[in-house]
Amino acid sequence: MTDRLAGKVALITGAASGMGRATAHLFASEGANVAGTDLRQADVDKVVDEIKAMGGEAVAHFGDVADWNDSKAMIETALKTFGDLNILVS
């Protein structure tokens, strides 16, 4: 892991698979704390577990970005867990 994103918090939607998953892993490897969200709770939980296993910090949130209440809850989860939000990848 490098420290290019150390101290930053990234909210990544679609984090359970594909580009979202790859981005979550990349940002974590660069030192970011990752708040990953997706429609599939079990899959996003798995990504969070993978990030933690490699020494990173991450939290999972289940939600639909098309739903305002879910989107608001995603942001609140990142803020509650990490105290800040610096990066959004959607």
C-alpha positions as CSV (number, residue, x, y, z in Angstrom):
1,M,0.0,0.0,0.0
2,T,1.1,3.5,-0.7
3,D,0.0,6.7,1.0
4,R,-1.2,8.8,-1.9
5,L,-4.7,8.8,-0.5
6,A,-3.9,8.5,3.2
7,G,-6.4,10.3,5.4
8,K,-9.0,10.5,2.6
9,V,-12.4,8.9,2.7
10,A,-13.9,7.6,-0.6
11,L,-17.5,6.7,-1.1
12,I,-17.7,4.3,-4.0
13,T,-21.0,3.2,-5.4
14,G,-21.3,-0.1,-7.2
15,A,-18.4,-1.4,-5.1
16,A,-19.5,-5.0,-5.1
17,S,-18.3,-5.9,-8.7
18,G,-16.5,-4.7,-11.8
19,M,-15.1,-1.2,-12.0
20,G,-16.5,-0.3,-8.6
21,R,-14.9,-3.2,-6.9
22,A,-11.6,-2.6,-8.6
23,T,-11.7,1.1,-7.6
24,A,-12.5,0.3,-4.0
25,H,-9.4,-2.0,-3.9
26,L,-7.2,0.5,-5.7
27,F,-8.2,3.4,-3.4
28,A,-7.7,1.3,-0.3
29,S,-4.3,0.2,-1.6
30,E,-3.5,3.9,-1.9
31,G,-4.4,4.5,1.8
32,A,-8.0,5.7,1.5
33,N,-10.7,4.7,3.9
34,V,-13.5,3.2,1.7
35,A,-17.2,3.4,2.1
36,G,-18.5,0.9,-0.4
37,T,-22.1,0.7,-1.4
38,D,-24.1,-1.5,-3.7
39,L,-27.5,-3.1,-4.2
40,R,-26.1,-6.5,-3.2
41,Q,-25.3,-6.5,0.6
42,A,-23.5,-9.8,0.7
43,D,-21.3,-8.9,-2.2
44,V,-20.3,-5.4,-0.9
45,D,-19.7,-7.0,2.5
46,K,-17.2,-9.4,0.8
47,V,-15.3,-6.5,-0.8
48,V,-15.1,-4.7,2.6
49,D,-13.8,-8.0,4.1
50,E,-11.1,-8.2,1.3
51,I,-10.0,-4.6,1.9
52,K,-9.7,-5.2,5.7
53,A,-7.8,-8.4,5.1
54,M,-5.2,-6.4,3.1
55,G,-4.9,-4.0,6.0
56,G,-7.2,-1.3,4.8
57,E,-10.2,0.4,6.4
58,A,-13.7,0.0,4.9
59,V,-17.4,0.0,5.6
60,A,-20.2,-1.5,3.6
61,H,-23.6,0.1,3.0
62,F,-26.5,-1.5,1.1
63,G,-28.5,1.0,-1.0
64,D,-29.7,2.3,-4.3
65,V,-28.2,5.5,-5.6
66,A,-31.4,6.2,-7.5
67,D,-33.2,6.6,-4.1
68,W,-32.6,9.9,-2.3
69,N,-33.0,8.4,1.1
70,D,-30.5,5.6,0.3
71,S,-28.1,8.1,-1.1
72,K,-28.3,10.3,2.0
73,A,-27.8,7.2,4.2
74,M,-24.7,6.3,2.2
75,I,-23.2,9.6,3.0
76,E,-24.2,9.5,6.6
77,T,-22.6,6.0,6.9
78,A,-19.3,7.3,5.6
79,L,-19.4,10.4,7.9
80,K,-20.3,8.4,10.9
81,T,-17.7,5.8,10.4
82,F,-14.8,7.9,9.2
83,G,-15.7,11.5,10.2
84,D,-15.2,12.9,6.7
85,L,-15.9,12.5,3.0
86,N,-13.4,13.6,0.4
87,I,-14.0,11.5,-2.7
88,L,-17.1,10.3,-4.5
89,V,-16.8,7.6,-7.3
90,S,-20.2,6.9,-8.8
